[in-house]
């Protein structure tokens, strides 16, 4: 990473050694895959439409994702799936890992998404919802993430007693490497969302 790209990040006490240990970035602490959580909490998002995944209408100028999967039926399925989602258990069961200093999704908390096993992508939780019949959260991209945009994950217990998993996102390439791979990204995102749903379906069964 070029020195100019390091502006705005805070190094931890181990400096470059910590960065090499956490993935070669040289910026931050191992608790968030090479990024300092304090710096990420205060960093601006890389897009202006923050929170749009909660409003219903996704903004123009981005690739959109909307995947819905039925997980089962009943309050117990909802409870188990919601707990898996809110505690990051679902994400940690698939190749796309999430690292967070918090045990549960918390609005304003920094998270790092690990892509392809080595790309450390910094994000921050934008909103959370933890209700009797709906639970979920969304994160938005920060400087250093190869993509620009937002993604939300929801579990819904509907009136007909069915339980659904809903993933909604808007995104576009944020750097040259991501632009090269942009034709493949929508397919990869759909596969990722369906993999998340398959994990939640299993967790919902207990």
N, C-alpha and C positions, 0 to 999 in steps of 0.2 A: 504494500500500500504506500502510495506516495506521501511525503511529509505533509503536503497541503491537505490531504484527505484526513489527516489526524487532528486538524483543528476542531475543537469542540469536544474532544474526548479527553477523559482524565485517566492518566496511567495510575496503576496501583503501586504499592511499595516495591514490588519486584521489577517494575519497569519492563525493559525489553525481554528479560528472561521469562517473565510471566506471559508476555504476548506470544513468545515462541512456544511455550508450554500449552497455551490455550488455543493454538491454531495459527500462529504466525502473524497475527495482526499487530502485536506489540502495544496494545492499547487496553489496559484494563485488568480485571481480576478474573481468576478462574471460575468464580461463582456464577458468572454469566457468560461463559464461553469466550473470554477475552475482552469483555466490555465491563466497565464499571457501572454498576446499577445506579449509583447516585447521579452520574453524568447523564445516563439515559432518561432518568425521571424528569430532568430539566430540559431536555432537548426538544426542539420543535419537530412536529411531524413533517414529512416530506411532501405533503399534499394539503390542499385547503378544505376539502369536503369532509372534515373529521366528524364522525358519528353518523354518516349517511346510511350505514348498514342497519341502523336502528329505525330510521325514518320511513323506510319502505321503498322509496324511489332511488335507484342507484344513479350516480351522476354520469353524464355523457363524457366521451373522450377516453373511456377505459374499456377493457374487456370485462364482461360481467359473468358471474358464476351464480347459479341458483340450483342447488341439489337438495332433494327431499327424499328421505327414506323412512319407511315405517319400521319401528323397532319392536313392536309388540303391542300388548294391551294391558291396561291396569295400572293402579297407583304404584305398585311395587316395582314394576318395570321402569316407570318414570323415575322413581326415587333412585334406583341403582344407576340408571343411565345419567341422570343429572349429577349425581355425586362423582361419577367417573369423569364427566366433562369439567366440572368446576374445580376438581383437584388435579387436573392435567393428566390423570391416569390414562385417559384415552390417547392423548398425544404421545405419551411415553411408551405406548405399546406398539407404535408404528415407527418406520425408519425416520420420519420427520420428527425430531425431538424438540421439546420445549424445556428451557431452563429458566427458573424463576426463583428469587429468594423467598417468595411467599408460598405457603402450602396450598392456597386456593387462589383463584382468579380474583384480583382486587383492582378496582379502577385506579389508574395512575401508576400501577406497578410495572416495572420493566421486565420484559421477557426476551430471551434469545431463542430464535428458531434455528436449528441446525439442518441445513439442506444438503442432501447427497452425502451426508456423513462428515463434511468438512467445512462447508460454507456457513459462517456464523452471521445470522441476519438479525439485527436488533429491531425490536418493536416495543410498543407500550400498550397496555390494556386501556381501552377507551371507555367502555361501559360494561357493566355487568347487570344481570337480572337473575334474581334468586327468589322465585315465588312458588306458591302452592302448586301451580300447574304449568309453569314455564321457568326455564333456567338456561342461562347462557352468558356469553361474553364475546367481545370483539377486540382485536388488536389492530393497530395502525403502524405503518412503517416509519422508521427513523433513518437518519443518515448512516450509510453503510450497508443498508439492505439493498439487494440487487433489483428488487421490485419497488414500485410506488403504489400505495393503496391501502385497502382495509379488508378484513375478513371477519365474519361473525359465525358463531356456532351456537345453535339453540336446540334444546329438547323441549317439546311441547306435548302436554297431556290434553287431548282434545275432548270435545263434548261427547263424542261417540265412544269414548274410553280408549281410543287408539293413541299410541305414543309415537311421535315423529321426531326425526333428527333433520334439521335444516341448516345448510351451509350457504351463506351469501357473501359475495365478494366483488370488489371492483379493483382492477389493477392494470398497470402497464409497466413496461420495462424501465428500469431506473439507471442502467449503465450499459456500456457497449456489449459486454458479455451477455447480459439478459436480452438485449435486442437481437443478438444473433440467434438465440434460442426461442424467441417470441412465438414462432409458429407452433411450437410444441407445447407451450406453457398452458393453454386452455385445456388440452387433453390431459396433461399431467395434473392440473388442478382438479378436474373432475374425478380422475382415478384416486387422487388423494382424499377427496371428500367421501367417495364411496368406501374407501378403505376405513376411514374414520367411522362411517356408519356401521360397517361390518363389525368393528371392534365394539362399538356401543351396543349393538344388538346382542353380542355375546355377554357383555358386562351386565346388560339389563336382565338377562336370564339368571344371573347369579353365579 
